[in-house]
Amino acid sequence: MRAALILEHGDRNNVVVGEYPKPEAGPKEVVVKVEAVSLNHLDIFVRRGIPGRKLPLPHISGGDISGIVEQVGEGVLNAKPGDRVLIDPSIPGHGALGEDLTGGLAEYVKVPAQNLIPLPDEISFEEAAALPIAYGTAWRMLITRGKLQANETILILGASGGVGNAAVLIAKLAGAKVIAAAGSDDKLEKLKELGADLVINYNTTDFSKEVWNYTGKKGADVVVDYTGKATWPQSIKATAVKGRILTCGATTGYEAVTDLRYVWVREITIIGSNGWEAGDLITLLELVQSRKLKPIIDRVLPLEEIREAHRIIEEREFFGKIIIKP
């Protein structure tokens, strides 16, 4: 089968489209014909090499996968060939598809049958593939962990990316007032179209001062910061008394400086959020099916353009999800 193969860790020239053995379903496993895969920054990190992780090479990344069941192994009762499915990338006890295990940037992928989620006909493969990592992460961070409430003010940093887009849409769905921050004016215009109440270019403006002024010197009730080192000190200052800071990552570095004076004086709560649960993905599918939520897709590319997809993500020339169709 054709697959996007990471031959060595390093730059995107180390990703090539080549032949790879087609998987066979073992007991309680299924083989899925991949119809769509969405990329995440995680795919870039995996390609570059994650410190402390050693992957057998060549490796196939891609965790967000939708497709059609091709083959079922012995003992599989919850699926049959022809079923449309979304795959939960988190494999209990083994890690994540695309990160620790062989992913879906290929014509076929083998997964445990328990990780299949039925995909309604009303939802496209592209919409479904956009959901797990970005939207699942955002849902758990804002709703499950952050307990975001209607009428609260939320600041979302990195709002133009996959998790950021998802956070804006989910926050509006929750009835919150949304301040969206991104690095270019054209992306800010798109964030307005998504419903952001205030947009801030954090490359040209001190976003903490903007938030402070916009909220009448109260600060945001909730701040979403998965940027880390570059923005964390300002995020602390932008948070209201008894506010919450939510984080699920640190794209600019995890050694962020925390001015503890703000934390104790304002009684700020810092909440970490890691991943999602299968129930979160089912809820998101229901929201998409009812058209209460529409995942933002930047573009759809063939597998042969995988290097271009990596370039677009690395150079931040996208708004929403990049979808690959093998």
Solvent accessible surface area in square Angstrom, and as a share of the most:
residue,aa,sasa,rsa
1,M,33,0.15
2,R,70,0.25
3,A,0,0.00
4,A,2,0.02
5,L,13,0.06
6,I,3,0.02
7,L,78,0.39
8,E,103,0.46
9,H,67,0.30
10,G,26,0.25
11,D,82,0.42
12,R,67,0.25
13,N,96,0.49
14,N,38,0.19
15,V,2,0.01
16,V,46,0.27
17,V,53,0.30
18,G,22,0.21
19,E,129,0.58
20,Y,64,0.25
21,P,103,0.65
22,K,87,0.37
23,P,25,0.16
24,E,115,0.52
25,A,20,0.15
26,G,21,0.20
27,P,99,0.62
28,K,143,0.60
29,E,46,0.20
30,V,0,0.00
31,V,0,0.00
32,V,0,0.00
33,K,80,0.34
34,V,5,0.03
35,E,32,0.15
36,A,0,0.00
37,V,0,0.00
38,S,0,0.00
39,L,4,0.02
40,N,16,0.08
41,H,51,0.23
42,L,45,0.22
43,D,5,0.02
44,I,2,0.01
45,F,74,0.31
46,V,1,0.01
47,R,4,0.02
48,R,122,0.45
49,G,27,0.26
50,I,44,0.22
51,P,129,0.81
52,G,92,0.88
53,R,108,0.39
54,K,195,0.83
55,L,25,0.12
56,P,111,0.70
57,L,67,0.33
58,P,57,0.36
59,H,9,0.04
60,I,2,0.01
61,S,3,0.02
62,G,0,0.00
63,G,4,0.04
64,D,0,0.00
65,I,0,0.00
66,S,0,0.00
67,G,0,0.00
68,I,52,0.27
69,V,2,0.01
70,E,69,0.31
71,Q,62,0.28
72,V,50,0.29
73,G,12,0.12
74,E,140,0.63
75,G,48,0.46
76,V,19,0.11
77,L,173,0.86
78,N,90,0.46
79,A,13,0.10
80,K,128,0.54
81,P,81,0.51
82,G,49,0.47
83,D,35,0.18
84,R,56,0.20
85,V,5,0.03
86,L,0,0.00
87,I,0,0.00
88,D,13,0.07
89,P,0,0.00
90,S,49,0.32
91,I,7,0.04
92,P,90,0.57
93,G,86,0.82
94,H,123,0.55
95,G,31,0.30
96,A,18,0.14
97,L,4,0.02
98,G,3,0.03
99,E,29,0.13
100,D,44,0.23
101,L,55,0.27
102,T,63,0.37
103,G,0,0.00
104,G,0,0.00
105,L,2,0.01
106,A,0,0.00
107,E,50,0.23
108,Y,38,0.15
109,V,3,0.02
110,K,84,0.36
111,V,2,0.01
112,P,35,0.22
113,A,7,0.05
114,Q,130,0.58
115,N,6,0.03
116,L,16,0.08
117,I,12,0.06
118,P,108,0.68
119,L,9,0.05
120,P,36,0.23
121,D,118,0.61
122,E,105,0.47
123,I,0,0.00
124,S,44,0.28
125,F,33,0.14
126,E,37,0.17
127,E,15,0.07
128,A,0,0.00
129,A,0,0.00
130,A,0,0.00
131,L,0,0.00
132,P,0,0.00
133,I,23,0.12
134,A,1,0.01
135,Y,0,0.00
136,G,0,0.00
137,T,13,0.07
138,A,0,0.00
139,W,39,0.14
140,R,48,0.18
141,M,0,0.00
142,L,0,0.00
143,I,49,0.25
144,T,52,0.30
145,R,101,0.37
146,G,1,0.01
147,K,127,0.54
148,L,11,0.05
149,Q,102,0.45
150,A,58,0.45
151,N,138,0.71
152,E,31,0.14
153,T,19,0.11
154,I,0,0.00
155,L,0,0.00
156,I,0,0.00
157,L,0,0.00
158,G,15,0.14
159,A,0,0.00
160,S,14,0.09
161,G,15,0.14
162,G,14,0.14
163,V,28,0.16
164,G,0,0.00
165,N,1,0.00
166,A,0,0.00
167,A,0,0.00
168,V,0,0.00
169,L,29,0.14
170,I,1,0.00
171,A,0,0.00
172,K,70,0.30
173,L,74,0.37
174,A,30,0.23
175,G,37,0.36
176,A,5,0.04
177,K,95,0.40
178,V,0,0.00
179,I,0,0.00
180,A,0,0.00
181,A,0,0.00
182,A,0,0.00
183,G,26,0.25
184,S,34,0.22
185,D,95,0.49
186,D,90,0.47
187,K,27,0.11
188,L,13,0.06
189,E,93,0.42
190,K,87,0.37
191,L,0,0.00
192,K,104,0.44
193,E,141,0.63
194,L,35,0.17
195,G,27,0.26
196,A,11,0.09
197,D,69,0.36
198,L,43,0.22
199,V,26,0.15
200,I,6,0.03
201,N,17,0.09
202,Y,65,0.25
203,N,109,0.56
204,T,110,0.64
205,T,47,0.27
206,D,53,0.27
207,F,2,0.01
208,S,8,0.05
209,K,135,0.57
210,E,68,0.31
211,V,0,0.00
212,W,76,0.26
213,N,100,0.51
214,Y,86,0.33
215,T,24,0.14
216,G,54,0.52
217,K,138,0.58
218,K,145,0.62
219,G,5,0.04
220,A,0,0.00
221,D,49,0.25
222,V,0,0.00
223,V,0,0.00
224,V,0,0.00
225,D,0,0.00
226,Y,26,0.10
227,T,18,0.10
228,G,4,0.04
229,K,110,0.46
230,A,66,0.51
231,T,11,0.06
232,W,20,0.07
233,P,50,0.32
234,Q,52,0.23
235,S,0,0.00
236,I,0,0.00
237,K,89,0.38
238,A,0,0.00
239,T,0,0.00
240,A,9,0.07
241,V,97,0.56
242,K,136,0.58
243,G,2,0.02
244,R,39,0.14
245,I,0,0.00
246,L,0,0.00
247,T,31,0.18
248,C,41,0.25
249,G,36,0.35
250,A,37,0.29
251,T,54,0.31
252,T,62,0.36
253,G,25,0.24
254,Y,184,0.70
255,E,122,0.55
256,A,33,0.26
257,V,104,0.60
258,T,45,0.26
259,D,38,0.20
260,L,109,0.54
261,R,152,0.55
262,Y,56,0.21
263,V,28,0.16
264,W,165,0.58
265,V,104,0.60
266,R,32,0.12
267,E,97,0.43
268,I,13,0.06
269,T,68,0.39
270,I,74,0.38
271,I,25,0.13
272,G,40,0.38
273,S,10,0.06
274,N,144,0.74
275,G,19,0.19
276,W,42,0.15
277,E,102,0.46
278,A,47,0.36
279,G,43,0.42
280,D,15,0.08
281,L,0,0.00
282,I,81,0.41
283,T,45,0.26
284,L,0,0.00
285,L,7,0.04
286,E,101,0.45
287,L,26,0.13
288,V,0,0.00
289,Q,73,0.32
290,S,63,0.40
291,R,127,0.46
292,K,133,0.57
293,L,5,0.02
294,K,131,0.56
295,P,5,0.03
296,I,35,0.18
297,I,55,0.28
298,D,41,0.21
299,R,88,0.32
300,V,68,0.39
301,L,23,0.11
302,P,61,0.38
303,L,0,0.00
304,E,100,0.45
305,E,71,0.32
306,I,2,0.01
307,R,98,0.36
308,E,62,0.28
309,A,0,0.00
310,H,1,0.01
311,R,60,0.22
312,I,0,0.00
313,I,4,0.02
314,E,45,0.20
315,E,86,0.39
316,R,127,0.46
317,E,81,0.36
318,F,19,0.08
319,F,14,0.06
320,G,1,0.01
321,K,5,0.02
322,I,2,0.01
323,I,0,0.00
324,I,0,0.00
325,K,69,0.29
326,P,40,0.25
